[in-house]
Amino acid sequence: MPRFKVKGVLERDPAIDLWKHTLSHISTVYGRLAYLASLRDLNSGVYRHHGLAATFGRDESARALRESHEQVFREWLRLSLAEKSRDLSDYLNNLEDPKVLVLSHWTKSKSYRNQAPSSVDEAEKLYFYSDLEALLAIAVNASRVA
């Protein structure tokens, strides 16, 4: 009798489940980074995902989210500046809100500074901010020309 896996079956590991059912469906690295950062409570730093917590428990869920956030953040850092530019552009082009509006808000609020995991060192955060701010300046200037 052939062995097969029933479609939609949850994995035994919350990180694998998170990747398979959620993160793999987000087409950009920056999109995955923004999504994972959005699951971290800004008041406490605790990661929350109702579905993962219901299946794997709060602690295992939070651990998987934190580790995934760190991995995706470092994946973004490893991209070349040209790759980051394409990835960020793809991310911005797929948002519901107009790119110009998003860029304006990010420039004023600097909300992207909440996307770095708390656990990474200061040098990694500064590298993230400097690259992202350079890319934002380029994108803002390009949108003004257009």
N, C-alpha and C positions, 0 to 999 in steps of 0.2 A: 504494500500500500504506500503511495507516495506521501511524503511529508510536505506540508505547506503551512504557512502562517496565515491565519485569518486576518484579512485586511481590517485595520482599525484597532488591532490589539495593542494594548499599552505595553511598553517596555518595562523591564524590572528596575532599570536605573533611571532616576528622574532626569539626569542630564541627557541621556540618549533619547528619552521620550520628548523632552523639550526640543531637541534638535529635529527629531523626526517629524513631530506634529506641528511645530511652530516656526522655529528659526530657519529651517530649510525652505520655507515658503516665503521668506523675506529675501528679495533679490539682491540687496546691497549689503555690504559689510556695515556701512554707516547706519542703515536702517535697522540691522540687528542690534547695533550698539545703542541706538536711540531707544529701541523697544526695551531692551534689558534695563537701561538706565531708568526708564519710566516705571519699572516694577519695584524700584527702591524707594521707600518712604523717605522723603527729604528731612523729616523731623527726627527719625530714629536710625536711618540707614539700613533698616530691615527690608529684605526683599520679600514680596508677597505675590503669589499667583494662586488664585483660588483652586483651579483645576489640579495643579501639581500638588498643592497642599492636601486636597481632598483624597488624592490617590496615594501619595507617598509620605504624608505628614509634613507639618510645618517646618521642622528643622532640616529634613532632607531636601525639601523643596527650596528653602532659602539657600542652602549650601550649593545646590545645583545652579540656581540663578546667579549666585555670587561668582562661582567658578566660571560659568559661561560668560558672564559679563567681563571678567578679567581676560579670558581667552579671546573674545571678540575684540576687546580694546587693544590687545597686543597684536592681533591680526591686522587691525587698522594701522597701528604704528609701523608695521613691517611693509606696508604698501609704499611704493614710490610716490612722490608728489603728483606725478601725472596720473597714476592709478587712483589716488585719493581724489583728485579733481574729477575724474570720470565717474567714480563711485558716488561722490557727493552730488554731482550734477544729476545723475540718474535718480538718486534719492529725492532731490528737490523737485524734479520733473514729475514724480509719481505721487506727490502730495495733493490733497484736495485743494488746499489754499494756493493762491498764486505765488509763484517763486519770489516775486518782488516783495510781497507782503511778508513772507517768511524771512527773507534776508534782512528786511528793515527791522523786524522784531528781534531777530537774533543779534543784530548789530547793537541795538539799544539795550536789550535785556541781558545779553551774554548768557542766556539760558543754557547754551551748549556746555558751559563750564560745569554743569551738574552731571554730565555724561561720563566723566572719568570715574572708574571705581574708586571707592575710598581707600582700598587696600594697596593701590599702586603707589610707587614712590613719586616724590615731587618732580624729579627730572622727567619721568614719563608724562606726568600731567603737563608740565611746561612744554614739552615737545608736541603733545597733542594740541594744546592751545595755540602755539605759534603756527603750526601747519594749518590748523583750521581757520585761524584768523587771517592768514595770508590768502587762503582759498576763498574766504568770504569777501575779502577786499577785491579780489579779482572778479568774483561773481557779481558783486554790487556794481563795479565799474562797467562790466559787460552789460548788465541790465540797463544801466543809464544810457549806454550807447545805442542799445536796441530800442 
